[in-house]
Amino acid sequence: MESTEPFVLLLFLVALPLIIVLFRNEELPGAKYFFLSFLFLLGSNIFTVVEEWIFPTLFNILEHVFIALASVAFYLAIRLFIAERVKTAENRNEGAETEA
């Protein structure tokens, strides 16, 4: 096992309470998907450490599946975030046009 793998897992576990507080704010578009992405990455880190002890093939596959799922969740979060920003900008532009 590389010495960095348990350390990275520890960092994710320490960051978890901060991430929970940060993404509890429902005003952030895509917050649920950002949080889900973090959880998938946490899971992949757990599988990375566990694969050294038991069922290495299974946990290696799970590790990579969770990384892929994290990517999908992160993509959805960014897409929702950008869509909301565009909508907000369009509303501002419409408001400015009616005032003029």
Secondary structure as GFF3:
##gff-version 3
##sequence-region A 1 100
A	DSSP	alpha_helix	4	23	.	.	.	ID=ss1
A	DSSP	alpha_helix	31	50	.	.	.	ID=ss2
A	DSSP	alpha_helix	56	99	.	.	.	ID=ss3
###
